[in-house]
Amino acid sequence: MQLLHPSIFSFLITTIILIKIPTSSCADNLQQYNKCSSLFDCANLKNLRYPFWGSSRPQYCGHPSFELQCKDELASITIMSQNYKILEVSDSDHRLKVVRTDYWNNVCPTSLKNTTLDCTFFDYGSDSHNLTLYYDCPHTPFLMPDSFSPQFNCSINGTQMVNYFMLESVADNAESLDSFSETLRTCKSRVVVPFLESEAERVATNSSVENLKDVIDNGFGVEWNANNSLCHECQSSGGHCGYESSSREFTCFCKDGSFPHSCSSGEHHCRFHCCVMFLHSIMSFHLGSSSSS
């Protein structure tokens, strides 16, 4: 049996190693690319992509702060430990319309907390205004504009409470404002809930509890920013946007690899060219060694 020349054997081993590593890496990259092509669907919300992830979309296909849940035909997102039902998504405007889950068809939640957004990634829409709800207040008569009665009663954790809600526009026009403000200052809890500006007149002209619920249930606007410009660049080059958890940075998944911005960077092709040149150098060296021996 004729044995291979040591130089030829060494060349074959080196070649196998160099070929095997890129093949494995390319397979992983292609899997990530294919996985991130799947979109998030939940009831009336369709085809949601980066920065959102959840269900069939792995975490690396979205930003960590944008995980979505789909339960009872409603999509939801958690921001600063507060859960919101998602009513609408506008990908082109990077905008959501959401409503607090604890205030969904309910103005007397068991836990009274203000609405707080993570300003690193989210901001209130320009058409969002604040509705202030005051809980556990004394019952004090005061004069308000015609047809507007901001009082609502409810029971929280078994305790009957007198509560009030107030719009800034109504408060500015109210008579005996000093008396009303004094009453509100004695309330034990206050919660600010955003609502759409377009709903202001509706609640001002009909201050019933059911109407108040409807106005809150219509949600408010939230705008997001999670590497929006980088994602646009990535998608324009044929890639899928994602997130590298180890480096905590945006990444663009492409068919031939993952890159910082887009699929047209050419980094992968440069690596491949260098690999070919390296193999050519090794081959030349070993062939030269064989002929000299």
C-alpha positions as a printed NumPy array, in Angstrom:
array([[  0.   ,   0.   ,   0.   ],
       [  1.458,   3.346,  -1.081],
       [  1.336,   6.068,   1.568],
       [  0.604,   9.695,   0.784],
       [  3.534,  12.032,   0.784],
       [  3.55 ,  13.943,   4.128],
       [  3.28 ,  17.291,   2.358],
       [  0.241,  16.155,   0.355],
       [ -1.381,  14.686,   3.48 ],
       [ -0.822,  17.956,   5.352],
       [ -2.328,  19.916,   2.464],
       [ -5.452,  17.718,   2.425],
       [ -6.01 ,  18.105,   6.173],
       [ -5.582,  21.891,   5.962],
       [ -7.97 ,  22.075,   3.026],
       [-10.664,  20.056,   4.839],
       [-10.422,  22.298,   7.917],
       [-10.649,  25.503,   5.898],
       [-13.605,  24.228,   3.893],
       [-15.476,  22.761,   6.867],
       [-15.521,  25.918,   8.998],
       [-17.046,  28.291,   6.431],
       [-19.617,  25.648,   5.434],
       [-20.838,  25.328,   9.009],
       [-20.911,  29.106,   9.454],
       [-22.834,  29.605,   6.215],
       [-25.394,  26.996,   7.273],
       [-26.001,  28.843,  10.551],
       [-26.286,  32.191,   8.781],
       [-28.74 ,  30.81 ,   6.243],
       [-30.86 ,  29.34 ,   9.044],
       [-30.998,  32.72 ,  10.818],
       [-31.845,  34.432,   7.54 ],
       [-34.701,  31.989,   6.879],
       [-36.017,  32.144,  10.445],
       [-36.152,  35.94 ,  10.385],
       [-38.132,  35.882,   7.155],
       [-41.081,  34.527,   9.171],
       [-43.475,  37.272,  10.315],
       [-45.515,  37.74 ,  13.49 ],
       [-49.279,  37.361,  13.033],
       [-51.941,  37.723,  15.711],
       [-55.627,  38.266,  14.926],
       [-55.929,  41.497,  12.938],
       [-52.203,  42.288,  13.205],
       [-50.33 ,  40.809,  10.245],
       [-46.785,  40.622,   8.895],
       [-44.958,  42.235,  11.824],
       [-41.183,  42.15 ,  11.475],
       [-38.199,  43.744,  13.25 ],
       [-38.013,  45.041,  15.949],
       [-40.79 ,  42.644,  17.004],
       [-40.266,  38.997,  17.897],
       [-42.224,  36.188,  19.506],
       [-44.149,  33.041,  18.515],
       [-42.35 ,  31.659,  15.432],
       [-39.88 ,  34.555,  15.33 ],
       [-36.764,  33.856,  17.473],
       [-35.419,  36.534,  19.793],
       [-32.45 ,  37.309,  17.514],
       [-34.953,  38.423,  14.82 ],
       [-36.056,  41.385,  16.954],
       [-34.946,  43.764,  19.667],
       [-35.082,  42.481,  23.286],
       [-37.489,  45.286,  24.293],
       [-40.046,  44.355,  21.626],
       [-41.247,  40.875,  22.528],
       [-44.889,  40.279,  21.553],
       [-47.393,  37.884,  23.065],
       [-50.509,  36.599,  21.323],
       [-53.287,  35.51 ,  23.672],
       [-57.067,  35.382,  23.197],
       [-56.721,  36.895,  19.712],
       [-54.963,  39.981,  21.066],
       [-51.31 ,  40.952,  20.743],
       [-49.598,  42.583,  23.693],
       [-46.244,  44.108,  24.602],
       [-44.668,  44.821,  27.995],
       [-42.92 ,  48.177,  28.497],
       [-41.371,  49.06 ,  31.865],
       [-43.252,  46.162,  33.532],
       [-46.562,  47.537,  32.218],
       [-48.53 ,  45.385,  29.767],
       [-50.279,  46.975,  26.778],
       [-52.712,  45.575,  24.247],
       [-51.68 ,  46.473,  20.699],
       [-54.56 ,  47.849,  18.657],
       [-52.704,  48.98 ,  15.527],
       [-49.193,  48.908,  14.056],
       [-47.868,  51.215,  11.352],
       [-44.471,  49.913,  10.252],
       [-43.832,  52.777,   7.828],
       [-44.363,  55.37 ,  10.579],
       [-42.8  ,  53.236,  13.333],
       [-45.932,  53.751,  15.36 ],
       [-48.177,  51.715,  17.643],
       [-51.617,  52.345,  19.033],
       [-51.867,  50.693,  22.435],
       [-54.035,  50.605,  25.539],
       [-53.044,  49.603,  29.042],
       [-54.217,  46.055,  29.714],
       [-55.249,  46.858,  33.285],
       [-57.461,  49.709,  32.02 ],
       [-59.058,  47.681,  29.237],
       [-62.816,  48.167,  29.785],
       [-62.008,  49.014,  33.386],
       [-61.35 ,  52.31 ,  35.179],
       [-60.819,  50.748,  38.602],
       [-57.8  ,  48.402,  38.429],
       [-56.576,  46.718,  41.598],
       [-53.155,  48.368,  41.34 ],
       [-52.921,  52.107,  40.684],
       [-49.78 ,  52.966,  38.699],
       [-48.868,  55.794,  36.33 ],
       [-48.142,  55.131,  32.674],
       [-44.378,  55.08 ,  32.067],
       [-42.576,  54.424,  28.784],
       [-38.947,  53.462,  28.235],
       [-37.823,  56.665,  26.542],
       [-34.774,  54.919,  25.089],
       [-36.96 ,  53.138,  22.547],
       [-40.469,  54.619,  22.899],
       [-42.086,  58.032,  22.905],
       [-45.661,  59.299,  23.09 ],
       [-47.275,  60.176,  19.783],
       [-47.878,  63.839,  19.027],
       [-51.637,  63.188,  19.203],
       [-51.485,  61.67 ,  22.692],
       [-52.762,  63.658,  25.67 ],
       [-53.087,  62.859,  29.35 ],
       [-56.24 ,  62.021,  31.23 ],
       [-55.797,  62.23 ,  34.984],
       [-57.842,  59.974,  37.242],
       [-58.066,  60.768,  40.965],
       [-58.954,  57.963,  43.364],
       [-60.297,  57.79 ,  46.909],
       [-61.388,  61.418,  47.157],
       [-63.768,  63.203,  49.53 ],
       [-67.228,  63.866,  48.192],
       [-67.294,  67.657,  47.851],
       [-69.877,  69.488,  45.697],
       [-68.372,  71.959,  43.229],
       [-69.573,  73.763,  40.139],
       [-68.548,  72.351,  36.744],
       [-69.568,  73.194,  33.159],
       [-72.97 ,  71.998,  31.976],
       [-73.285,  68.287,  31.133],
       [-69.855,  67.531,  32.574],
       [-69.726,  65.489,  35.754],
       [-66.21 ,  64.091,  36.328],
       [-67.151,  61.839,  39.235],
       [-67.132,  58.057,  38.988],
       [-67.515,  55.554,  41.805],
       [-66.027,  52.102,  42.059],
       [-64.744,  49.503,  44.437],
       [-61.035,  48.672,  44.539],
       [-59.979,  45.692,  46.659],
       [-63.363,  45.79 ,  48.415],
       [-63.194,  49.497,  49.253],
       [-65.866,  51.825,  47.87 ],
       [-64.33 ,  55.018,  46.536],
       [-65.373,  58.384,  45.209],
       [-63.169,  59.199,  42.218],
       [-62.794,  61.949,  39.642],
       [-61.237,  62.34 ,  36.211],
       [-60.167,  65.561,  34.583],
       [-59.154,  66.908,  31.194],
       [-56.913,  69.959,  31.118],
       [-59.21 ,  71.716,  28.657],
       [-62.208,  71.276,  30.967],
       [-60.301,  72.325,  34.07 ],
       [-59.17 ,  75.54 ,  32.36 ],
       [-62.793,  76.542,  31.729],
       [-64.3  ,  75.425,  35.011],
       [-65.774,  77.828,  37.51 ],
       [-64.753,  77.566,  41.136],
       [-61.511,  75.974,  39.984],
       [-59.822,  76.664,  43.298],
       [-62.422,  74.603,  45.13 ],
       [-62.126,  71.766,  42.635],
       [-58.327,  71.759,  42.752],
       [-58.444,  71.672,  46.532],
       [-60.667,  68.603,  46.383],
       [-58.346,  66.826,  43.954],
       [-55.317,  67.553,  46.145],
       [-56.934,  65.588,  48.967],
       [-57.405,  62.436,  46.854],
       [-55.205,  59.559,  47.999],
       [-54.091,  58.346,  44.546],
       [-53.636,  59.82 ,  41.1  ],
       [-53.03 ,  57.974,  37.82 ],
       [-52.208,  59.518,  34.447],
       [-53.557,  57.561,  31.469],
       [-52.78 ,  58.734,  27.91 ],
       [-55.555,  58.998,  25.344],
       [-55.969,  60.284,  21.802],
       [-56.484,  64.008,  21.302],
       [-59.35 ,  63.245,  18.922],
       [-61.295,  61.746,  21.854],
       [-61.112,  64.867,  24.059],
       [-64.354,  66.445,  22.884],
       [-66.181,  63.155,  23.196],
       [-65.41 ,  62.71 ,  26.881],
       [-65.892,  66.422,  27.59 ],
       [-69.463,  66.341,  26.248],
       [-70.367,  62.959,  27.717],
       [-68.675,  62.202,  31.005],
       [-70.408,  58.909,  31.737],
       [-68.286,  56.044,  33.056],
       [-69.042,  53.926,  29.976],
       [-67.897,  56.725,  27.694],
       [-64.781,  57.18 ,  29.794],
       [-64.011,  53.472,  29.339],
       [-64.536,  53.735,  25.578],
       [-62.18 ,  56.697,  25.283],
       [-59.436,  54.871,  27.178],
       [-60.074,  51.654,  25.217],
       [-59.397,  53.52 ,  21.968],
       [-55.784,  53.715,  23.108],
       [-53.025,  56.225,  22.453],
       [-50.131,  56.609,  20.048],
       [-46.596,  55.388,  20.734],
       [-43.631,  55.858,  18.399],
       [-40.645,  53.517,  18.484],
       [-36.981,  53.809,  17.522],
       [-34.883,  50.646,  17.467],
       [-32.159,  51.278,  14.861],
       [-34.839,  52.302,  12.357],
       [-32.392,  53.72 ,   9.799],
       [-30.072,  50.69 ,   9.984],
       [-33.003,  48.338,   9.524],
       [-34.166,  50.255,   6.455],
       [-30.652,  49.963,   4.994],
       [-30.569,  46.238,   5.746],
       [-33.983,  45.52 ,   4.232],
       [-33.182,  47.577,   1.139],
       [-30.16 ,  45.349,   0.516],
       [-32.26 ,  42.171,   0.732],
       [-31.459,  41.291,   4.341],
       [-33.512,  40.693,   7.47 ],
       [-32.981,  42.892,  10.528],
       [-31.929,  41.292,  13.796],
       [-30.057,  41.712,  17.046],
       [-26.818,  40.149,  18.286],
       [-27.323,  39.474,  21.997],
       [-23.642,  38.903,  22.782],
       [-22.546,  42.28 ,  21.392],
       [-25.918,  43.965,  22.078],
       [-25.867,  45.474,  18.623],
       [-28.024,  45.535,  15.528],
       [-27.184,  42.974,  12.855],
       [-28.295,  42.341,   9.275],
       [-28.921,  38.686,   8.393],
       [-28.129,  37.909,   4.768],
       [-27.992,  34.697,   2.733],
       [-24.193,  34.721,   2.817],
       [-23.624,  35.923,   6.38 ],
       [-24.52 ,  38.531,   8.992],
       [-23.222,  42.084,   8.769],
       [-23.425,  45.306,  10.811],
       [-25.538,  47.295,   8.326],
       [-26.434,  45.676,   5.002],
       [-25.864,  42.713,   2.707],
       [-23.802,  44.781,   0.265],
       [-20.805,  45.289,   2.548],
       [-18.86 ,  42.544,   0.766],
       [-17.086,  41.403,   3.929],
       [-18.057,  37.767,   3.416],
       [-16.817,  37.76 ,  -0.182],
       [-13.496,  39.276,   0.943],
       [-13.078,  36.487,   3.503],
       [-13.845,  33.897,   0.847],
       [-11.335,  35.478,  -1.568],
       [ -8.645,  35.494,   1.133],
       [ -9.387,  31.856,   1.896],
       [ -8.955,  30.929,  -1.786],
       [ -5.689,  32.849,  -2.007],
       [ -4.471,  31.141,   1.153],
       [ -5.268,  27.697,  -0.28 ],
       [ -3.499,  28.62 ,  -3.494],
       [ -0.387,  29.623,  -1.547],
       [ -0.413,  26.354,   0.423],
       [ -0.84 ,  24.32 ,  -2.746],
       [  2.035,  26.104,  -4.451],
       [  4.247,  25.589,  -1.412],
       [  3.494,  21.87 ,  -1.135],
       [  3.874,  21.258,  -4.854],
       [  7.217,  23.045,  -4.724],
       [  8.304,  20.925,  -1.767],
       [  7.265,  17.715,  -3.573],
       [  9.191,  18.558,  -6.753],
       [ 12.327,  19.473,  -4.81 ],
       [ 12.247,  16.174,  -2.979]])
